[in-house]
Amino acid sequence: MRPKPGQTFPVVYVLDGNAAFALTAMAARAVQSGPFPLPPTLVVGIGYHFERPEQRVQAGTLRTRDLTPCPDDLLESQYPGASARCGGATAFRAFIEEEVKPFVTSGFPVDPRDQTLVGSSLGGIFALDTLFTTPASFQRYIAISPALYWGGRRLFALEAALAARADDLNAHLFLAAGALEEAHDARQAFVSNLYAMEAQLRSRAYPSLDLALRVFDGETHMSVYPGAVTRGLGEVFGGYNDLSDWSRWLQRAAAT
């Protein structure tokens, strides 16, 4: 759509853009067509450019470098030497702040006060690492299947450090996982760790934190993303607070 004079748009930044951008853009459109529409929104995928198809196998190595805040013993036990490539989250965040965001702002009328970060798995811990270390970088966060076991549960310590220096956390946060993820590997404990993170955040009673969590029955680490990002966009934009609106929308839809 062509913006009106002076109009600006929220921006949704999507990590793992090679795989997740199209799904997220479709999810945004789905939410916009329902009873709790998003405003007109710009969706930006952050991914990797490969000259040849066979280079795409490098994506796993690159995302492990860019999305993790530190090495991980479990990864190292499975893939000796892999931890040496971890821990680039701070540099990657600087790349987003110093290069990606200015590039987007230079070409589109965006609202810098309304930015959302979406990440899954390692992207989920990158989103939470950003929230706990530089919370003002984004206003809305969607962390799907975050690998909270990473680095000896490093994210729990980062949140504790945040709570020690600040008595508020001004953000909209949606946490999600698939119920079947818990059985994937007991050492990773995706679901129980997610509930533990929710409990830790709620124990702080941050006045400005809008927090929601959803565990999706029957979904795995690989299948949960479409439903979770759809629900997450609705949640962080305040769309699921009044189910009476949903009933009224269904009635109107049935009458047309």
C-alpha positions in Angstrom: 0.0 0.0 0.0 1.1 3.6 -0.6 1.7 5.4 2.6 -0.2 8.6 3.4 1.8 11.7 3.9 3.5 11.4 7.3 2.4 7.9 7.8 4.9 5.4 9.4 4.7 1.6 9.8 5.7 -0.8 12.5 8.5 -3.1 11.5 8.8 -6.9 12.2 12.3 -8.2 12.0 12.5 -11.9 11.4 15.7 -13.9 12.2 16.5 -16.9 10.0 15.0 -15.0 7.2 15.9 -17.6 4.5 13.4 -20.1 6.1 11.1 -17.9 8.2 10.5 -14.7 6.3 7.7 -16.0 4.0 5.9 -17.8 6.8 6.0 -14.7 9.0 4.8 -12.5 6.2 1.9 -14.9 5.6 1.2 -15.0 9.4 1.0 -11.2 9.5 -1.5 -11.1 6.7 -3.5 -13.8 8.4 -3.7 -11.8 11.6 -4.6 -8.7 9.7 -7.6 -10.5 8.1 -9.0 -11.6 11.5 -10.8 -9.9 14.3 -7.7 -8.3 15.8 -5.9 -6.8 12.8 -2.4 -5.6 12.9 -1.8 -2.2 11.5 -0.1 -2.0 8.1 3.2 -3.6 9.0 6.6 -4.0 7.3 8.1 -7.5 7.6 11.9 -7.7 7.1 13.8 -11.0 6.9 17.4 -11.1 8.1 19.1 -14.0 6.4 22.1 -15.0 4.4 22.9 -14.6 0.7 24.4 -17.6 -1.1 25.6 -17.4 -4.7 25.1 -21.2 -5.3 22.5 -23.6 -3.9 25.2 -25.9 -2.4 26.4 -23.0 -0.2 23.1 -23.1 1.8 24.6 -25.8 4.0 26.6 -23.0 5.5 23.5 -21.5 7.0 23.6 -23.7 10.1 27.2 -22.7 10.9 26.5 -19.1 10.3 23.4 -18.9 12.5 25.2 -20.8 15.3 27.9 -18.1 15.1 25.5 -15.2 14.9 22.6 -16.1 17.2 24.4 -17.5 20.3 25.6 -15.4 23.2 28.3 -18.0 24.3 29.6 -21.5 23.7 27.6 -24.6 24.8 28.9 -27.8 26.4 26.1 -29.9 24.9 26.8 -28.7 21.4 30.5 -29.3 22.0 29.8 -32.9 23.2 27.9 -33.6 20.0 30.1 -31.7 17.6 33.7 -31.3 18.9 35.1 -28.0 17.9 31.7 -26.4 17.2 31.7 -24.2 20.3 34.7 -22.2 18.9 32.3 -20.8 16.3 29.7 -19.7 18.8 29.2 -16.5 20.7 28.6 -13.9 18.0 25.3 -12.5 19.3 26.7 -9.1 20.4 28.4 -8.5 17.0 25.3 -9.6 15.1 23.1 -7.3 17.2 25.5 -4.4 16.3 25.1 -5.4 12.6 21.3 -5.2 13.0 21.4 -1.8 14.8 24.1 -0.2 12.7 23.4 -1.6 9.2 20.1 -3.4 8.9 17.9 -0.8 10.6 19.4 2.2 8.9 19.1 0.5 5.6 15.4 -0.2 6.2 14.7 3.3 7.5 16.4 4.8 4.4 13.9 3.1 2.1 10.7 2.9 4.0 8.7 5.2 6.3 9.1 3.1 9.5 8.2 3.9 13.1 11.5 3.4 15.1 9.4 3.3 18.3 7.5 0.2 17.1 9.9 -2.6 16.3 9.3 -6.3 16.7 12.0 -9.1 16.8 11.0 -12.7 15.9 13.3 -15.6 16.5 13.0 -19.4 16.8 15.3 -21.9 18.5 18.7 -20.2 18.5 16.9 -17.2 17.1 14.7 -17.4 20.2 17.6 -17.1 22.6 19.0 -14.3 20.5 15.7 -12.5 21.0 15.8 -13.0 24.7 19.5 -12.1 24.9 18.6 -8.9 23.2 15.7 -8.3 25.6 17.8 -8.8 28.7 20.9 -6.9 27.5 19.6 -4.1 25.3 15.8 -4.1 25.9 15.1 -0.8 24.2 16.4 -2.3 20.9 12.8 -3.5 20.2 9.5 -2.9 21.7 8.0 -6.4 20.9 9.6 -9.8 21.1 8.5 -13.2 19.9 10.7 -16.1 21.1 9.6 -19.4 19.7 11.2 -22.6 21.0 14.1 -20.7 22.6 17.1 -23.0 23.4 17.1 -21.9 27.0 19.5 -24.8 28.0 22.2 -23.0 26.0 25.4 -22.2 27.8 24.3 -23.8 31.1 21.0 -21.8 31.0 22.9 -18.6 30.4 19.7 -16.6 29.6 18.4 -17.1 33.2 21.5 -15.5 34.5 21.2 -12.6 32.1 17.6 -12.0 33.2 18.8 -12.0 36.8 21.5 -9.5 36.0 18.8 -7.3 34.4 16.6 -7.5 37.4 19.5 -6.5 39.6 20.0 -3.3 37.7 16.5 -2.4 36.7 13.1 -2.5 38.3 11.1 -2.5 35.1 11.1 -4.1 31.7 9.1 -2.2 29.1 8.3 -4.7 26.4 5.6 -7.0 24.9 6.9 -10.6 25.0 5.4 -13.8 23.6 7.0 -17.2 24.5 6.0 -20.4 22.7 7.1 -24.0 22.2 5.6 -27.2 20.9 4.5 -29.7 23.5 6.4 -32.5 21.8 9.7 -30.7 22.1 10.2 -31.7 25.7 10.6 -35.4 24.6 13.0 -34.5 21.9 16.0 -34.4 24.2 15.7 -34.3 28.0 18.9 -32.4 28.3 17.4 -29.5 26.3 14.0 -29.5 28.2 12.5 -26.9 25.8 9.0 -26.8 27.5 10.0 -27.0 31.2 12.7 -24.4 30.7 10.2 -22.2 29.0 7.8 -22.4 32.0 10.8 -21.7 34.3 11.6 -18.6 32.4 8.0 -17.4 32.5 8.0 -18.0 36.3 11.2 -16.1 36.8 10.0 -13.2 34.7 6.7 -13.1 36.6 8.4 -13.2 39.9 10.0 -9.8 39.1 6.6 -8.1 38.8 8.0 -5.8 36.1 5.2 -3.1 35.9 5.5 -2.6 32.1 6.2 -6.2 30.9 3.3 -7.6 28.9 4.0 -11.4 28.9 2.2 -14.3 27.3 3.1 -18.0 26.9 1.6 -20.7 24.8 2.6 -24.4 24.4 1.1 -25.9 21.3 -0.2 -29.5 21.6 1.0 -32.0 19.1 3.7 -29.7 17.7 7.5 -30.4 17.4 10.5 -28.1 17.2 10.2 -28.1 13.4 6.4 -27.8 13.1 5.4 -25.2 15.8 6.6 -22.1 14.0 3.6 -21.2 11.7 1.0 -21.4 14.5 3.3 -19.8 17.1 4.3 -16.8 15.0 0.7 -16.2 14.0 -0.4 -16.3 17.6 2.6 -14.3 18.7 2.0 -11.4 16.4 -1.6 -11.2 17.7 -0.4 -11.3 21.3 2.4 -8.7 21.1 0.2 -6.3 19.2 -2.5 -6.8 21.9 -5.0 -8.7 19.8 -6.1 -11.6 22.1 -7.2 -9.7 25.1 -10.9 -9.6 24.6 -12.5 -12.8 23.2 -15.8 -11.1 23.0 -14.4 -9.2 20.0 -13.7 -12.6 18.4 -17.3 -13.6 18.9 -18.6 -10.4 17.4 -16.2 -10.8 14.4 -17.4 -14.3 13.8 -21.0 -13.1 13.8 -20.3 -10.4 11.3 -18.3 -12.8 9.1 -21.2 -15.3 9.1 -23.7 -12.6 8.1 -21.7 -11.5 5.0 
